[in-house]
Amino acid sequence: NRFAFGLDADLTSERKDYFEPRVDGRYFIYAPNFRVSSWISTDFRKKLAFDLRVGVKNFIDDTQYNYKIGFTPRYRISNHFLLIWEAELYTSKNNKGYIDDNGMDVYFGQRDILNLENSLQATYNFDPYKAIDLRFRNFWGTADYSDDLFFLLNQNGTLSPFDYDTSEYNPNTNFNIWNIDLSFRWRFAPGSELTFLYRNQIFNEDDLSNINFSDSLDNLFKQSAQHTFSIRVTYFLDYNNFKNIFKNNS
């Protein structure tokens, strides 16, 4: 029985983030934090198996904390047919991040972040060379600034309270995307592959950060879908074969 599990922890000291301010030369100081995570994995040789991952992060001298849980069951219907479902929930409470800037001043806000991602993949292998893949993915994310706590980023990377006017720009965000990929893969030579792909995608973004997942999904399906067809050929050229051809010709 190949059952596995693990536990890890780490302590991160204060660090400067040069990406979050979105202005060249500016940085934001993240407080020290402590993270603990654990995982278990069952025997993948069996028809039904799963991975489970859980993690928690707490920030020292800051009200922010994060947690994440991921669950990935898989079922092997036959030696040719495999189903994998992956679900992950991520939450960050009292997270502080960028909302706007005017080139000089950078404004931050305190928000609650919620991300939920689901994906389902079905793979059918006709033989070692040809396979069909069907992949569904839905990602829902929100950033809720209902605490009405806003800040001005100081030159030393710290934050000062600021009365930010949200009448012209509402930073609340509700983001939802859905896509389905159907592909056929044919490995017609060593290192060479032909792929046919069809993609169906729907996307929506608004400021309704307080609605639930079901309502967000309803709004998503009111949007028009995008359809994409593509063909890709990857061909492996062996340098040694070309070298031998040139030698024979000479």
C-alpha positions as CSV (number, residue, x, y, z in Angstrom):
1,N,0.0,0.0,0.0
2,R,1.7,3.2,-1.2
3,F,0.1,5.7,1.2
4,A,2.1,8.9,1.7
5,F,1.8,11.9,4.0
6,G,3.8,15.0,4.9
7,L,4.0,18.0,7.1
8,D,6.1,21.2,6.6
9,A,6.4,24.6,8.3
10,D,8.4,27.7,7.6
11,L,8.9,31.1,9.1
12,T,9.4,34.0,6.6
13,S,11.0,37.3,7.8
14,E,9.9,40.7,6.8
15,R,10.3,41.2,3.1
16,K,10.0,43.9,0.4
17,D,7.5,43.4,-2.4
18,Y,8.4,45.5,-5.5
19,F,5.6,44.1,-7.6
20,E,2.4,44.9,-5.6
21,P,2.8,48.8,-5.8
22,R,2.8,48.7,-9.7
23,V,5.0,51.8,-9.7
24,D,8.7,51.5,-10.6
25,G,11.0,51.8,-7.6
26,R,8.2,51.5,-5.0
27,Y,7.8,48.6,-2.6
28,F,5.5,47.3,0.1
29,I,6.8,45.7,3.3
30,Y,5.1,42.4,4.2
31,A,5.1,41.5,7.9
32,P,6.8,38.3,9.0
33,N,4.6,35.2,8.8
34,F,4.4,31.6,9.8
35,R,3.1,28.9,7.6
36,V,2.1,25.3,8.3
37,S,0.9,22.8,5.6
38,S,0.1,19.1,5.4
39,W,-0.8,16.6,2.7
40,I,-1.8,13.0,2.2
41,S,-1.7,10.9,-0.9
42,T,-3.3,7.5,-1.4
43,D,-2.1,4.6,-3.6
44,F,-2.3,5.7,-7.3
45,R,-2.1,2.0,-8.4
46,K,-5.7,1.6,-7.2
47,K,-8.7,2.5,-9.3
48,L,-9.8,5.3,-6.8
49,A,-7.1,7.5,-5.2
50,F,-6.8,11.1,-4.0
51,D,-4.5,13.8,-2.8
52,L,-5.5,16.2,0.1
53,R,-3.6,19.4,0.9
54,V,-4.2,21.8,3.7
55,G,-2.3,25.0,4.6
56,V,-2.5,27.9,7.0
57,K,-0.5,31.1,7.1
58,N,-0.6,33.7,9.9
59,F,1.1,37.1,9.8
60,I,2.9,38.3,12.9
61,D,1.9,41.8,14.2
62,D,-0.7,41.9,11.4
63,T,-4.4,40.9,11.2
64,Q,-3.9,39.1,7.9
65,Y,-4.2,35.3,7.7
66,N,-4.6,32.8,4.8
67,Y,-5.8,29.3,4.5
68,K,-6.0,26.9,1.6
69,I,-7.4,23.4,1.0
70,G,-7.1,21.3,-2.1
71,F,-8.7,17.9,-2.9
72,T,-7.8,15.9,-6.0
73,P,-9.6,12.5,-6.4
74,R,-8.9,10.4,-9.5
75,Y,-10.6,7.3,-10.8
76,R,-9.2,4.9,-13.4
77,I,-12.1,3.4,-15.2
78,S,-9.8,1.2,-17.3
79,N,-6.2,1.1,-18.5
80,H,-7.3,3.5,-21.3
81,F,-9.7,5.9,-19.4
82,L,-8.8,8.2,-16.5
83,L,-10.8,10.8,-14.7
84,I,-9.2,13.5,-12.4
85,W,-11.1,16.2,-10.5
86,E,-9.2,19.0,-8.8
87,A,-10.8,21.4,-6.3
88,E,-9.0,24.2,-4.4
89,L,-10.3,26.8,-2.0
90,Y,-8.1,29.8,-1.0
91,T,-9.0,32.6,1.4
92,S,-7.0,35.6,2.6
93,K,-8.5,37.7,5.3
94,N,-7.5,41.3,5.9
95,N,-5.2,41.2,3.0
96,K,-3.7,44.5,2.0
97,G,-3.0,45.2,-1.7
98,Y,-2.9,47.7,-4.5
99,I,-6.0,49.4,-5.7
100,D,-4.9,52.5,-7.6
101,D,-2.1,55.1,-8.3
102,N,-1.6,58.4,-10.0
103,G,2.0,57.9,-10.9
104,M,3.2,59.4,-7.7
105,D,0.9,58.2,-4.9
106,V,0.0,54.6,-4.5
107,Y,-3.2,53.6,-2.8
108,F,-3.8,50.3,-1.0
109,G,-6.9,48.8,0.5
110,Q,-7.8,46.1,3.1
111,R,-9.8,43.2,1.5
112,D,-11.0,39.7,1.9
113,I,-9.9,37.5,-1.0
114,L,-11.8,34.3,-1.9
115,N,-10.7,32.0,-4.7
116,L,-12.5,28.8,-5.7
117,E,-11.2,26.6,-8.6
118,N,-12.6,23.4,-10.0
119,S,-11.3,21.4,-12.9
120,L,-12.2,18.0,-14.3
121,Q,-10.0,16.2,-16.8
122,A,-10.9,13.0,-18.7
123,T,-8.3,11.3,-20.8
124,Y,-8.9,8.4,-23.1
125,N,-5.8,6.7,-24.6
126,F,-6.6,4.7,-27.8
127,D,-3.0,3.3,-27.8
128,P,0.5,4.6,-26.8
129,Y,0.4,7.2,-29.6
130,K,-3.2,8.6,-29.8
131,A,-5.4,10.1,-27.1
132,I,-8.4,12.4,-26.5
133,D,-8.4,14.9,-23.6
134,L,-11.4,16.7,-22.3
135,R,-10.7,19.4,-19.7
136,F,-13.2,21.6,-17.9
137,R,-12.1,24.4,-15.6
138,N,-13.9,27.1,-13.6
139,F,-12.2,29.8,-11.5
140,W,-14.1,32.2,-9.3
141,G,-12.4,34.9,-7.4
142,T,-13.5,37.9,-5.3
143,A,-11.9,40.8,-3.5
144,D,-14.2,42.5,-1.0
145,Y,-13.2,45.9,0.4
146,S,-16.3,46.3,2.6
147,D,-14.1,47.1,5.6
148,D,-13.6,50.5,4.0
149,L,-10.0,50.7,5.2
150,F,-7.7,52.4,2.7
151,F,-4.1,53.5,2.9
152,L,-1.4,55.5,1.3
153,L,1.8,53.7,0.6
154,N,4.7,55.5,2.2
155,Q,8.2,55.7,0.7
156,N,9.6,53.3,3.3
157,G,7.1,50.6,2.3
158,T,4.7,51.1,5.3
159,L,1.0,52.2,5.1
160,S,-0.8,55.2,6.4
161,P,-4.6,55.5,6.7
162,F,-6.1,57.4,3.9
163,D,-9.7,58.6,3.0
164,Y,-9.9,57.1,-0.5
165,D,-12.9,58.2,-2.6
166,T,-14.6,55.1,-4.1
167,S,-17.3,57.1,-5.9
168,E,-15.2,57.2,-9.1
169,Y,-13.6,53.8,-8.8
170,N,-15.0,50.8,-7.0
171,P,-12.2,48.4,-6.2
172,N,-14.5,45.5,-5.3
173,T,-14.0,42.7,-7.7
174,N,-15.9,39.6,-8.8
175,F,-14.1,37.5,-11.4
176,N,-15.4,34.3,-13.0
177,I,-14.1,32.3,-16.0
178,W,-15.2,29.0,-17.5
179,N,-13.5,27.1,-20.2
180,I,-13.7,23.7,-21.8
181,D,-10.9,22.2,-23.9
182,L,-11.3,19.2,-26.2
183,S,-8.1,18.0,-27.8
184,F,-6.9,15.0,-29.9
185,R,-3.2,14.1,-29.7
186,W,-1.3,11.9,-32.1
187,R,2.4,11.1,-31.5
188,F,3.3,10.2,-35.1
189,A,7.1,10.0,-34.5
190,P,9.5,10.1,-31.6
191,G,9.3,13.5,-30.0
192,S,6.8,14.6,-32.7
193,E,3.1,15.3,-32.1
194,L,0.0,16.6,-33.9
195,T,-2.7,18.3,-31.7
196,F,-6.2,19.4,-32.7
197,L,-7.8,21.7,-30.1
198,Y,-11.3,23.1,-29.6
199,R,-11.8,25.7,-26.7
200,N,-15.0,27.1,-25.4
201,Q,-14.5,30.1,-23.0
202,I,-16.8,32.4,-21.0
203,F,-15.5,35.3,-19.0
204,N,-17.1,37.9,-16.7
205,E,-15.7,40.6,-14.3
206,D,-17.7,43.1,-12.3
207,D,-17.7,44.8,-8.8
208,L,-20.3,42.5,-7.2
209,S,-17.9,41.0,-4.7
210,N,-20.6,40.3,-2.1
211,I,-22.6,37.8,-4.2
212,N,-22.3,34.1,-3.8
213,F,-20.9,31.5,-6.2
214,S,-24.3,30.6,-7.7
215,D,-25.2,34.2,-8.5
216,S,-21.8,34.8,-10.0
217,L,-22.2,31.7,-12.2
218,D,-25.6,32.9,-13.3
219,N,-24.1,36.3,-14.4
220,L,-21.2,34.4,-16.1
221,F,-23.5,32.4,-18.4
222,K,-25.2,35.6,-19.5
223,Q,-22.0,36.5,-21.3
224,S,-21.3,35.4,-24.9
225,A,-19.0,32.5,-25.4
226,Q,-15.7,32.5,-27.3
227,H,-14.9,29.5,-29.6
228,T,-11.3,28.7,-30.6
229,F,-10.1,26.0,-33.0
230,S,-6.3,25.3,-33.4
231,I,-3.9,22.8,-34.9
232,R,-0.4,22.5,-33.7
233,V,2.4,20.3,-35.1
234,T,5.6,19.6,-33.2
235,Y,8.3,17.8,-35.2
236,F,11.5,16.6,-33.7
237,L,14.5,16.9,-36.0
238,D,17.5,14.7,-35.1
239,Y,20.8,16.6,-35.8
240,N,22.7,13.3,-36.2
241,N,20.4,12.2,-39.0
242,F,21.1,15.4,-40.9
243,K,24.8,15.1,-40.3
244,N,24.8,11.6,-41.7
245,I,22.9,12.7,-44.8
246,F,25.4,15.4,-45.5
247,K,28.3,13.0,-45.0
248,N,26.8,10.5,-47.5
249,N,26.2,13.2,-50.1
250,S,29.8,14.4,-49.8
